[in-house]
Amino acid sequence: MKKNGFTLVELLAVLVIIGIISAISISIYTNSISESKKSLSDFQKKQLIESARTYVAINTIGFNNIFNKMTIGEENSCVALQIKVLIKEGLISSNIVDPKDTKTKLDGYIKIKYNPSSSQYNYEYIDEEVETTTCRYSYWVDNENNIHHTD
């Protein structure tokens, strides 16, 4: 008798092999997506910091005056620059969302400190409301879309 098909054992072996390959592929795909979202999130935060650098460069005299009033080295000797200020000034788009959670807007502030030894500003993205900052000075946008800063 001539054999024209596959046995049940052969079919099951092929299904098991396909299942193992699928499980490995899904795991690799999921890790790849997660790493891509993290990389994009880090890139966006770097772009926010670059926009803050631009804002400080445009307003150098004002920032120099603020830092001259501070005692450099104290914990609160920093300026909190709200992300909404950068949006208001047209330096970034208003719809930047965190790629790790597309429902969350990147809406914190940039903490700016002055380093007297290098005569440079240091920037750090903080993911919380500007009202909770420990910085002595703040730049923020009010409900009427006006920019304010503490003096």
Buried (B, 14 or more C-beta within 10 A) or exposed (E): EEEEEEEEEEEEEEEEEEEEEEEEEEEEEEEEEEEEBEEEBEEBBEBBBEBBBBBBEEBEEEBEEBBEEBEEEEEEBBBBBBBBBBBBBEBBEEEBBBBEEEEEEBBBBBBBBBEEEEEEBEBEBBEEEBEEBEBBBBBBBEEEEEEEBEE
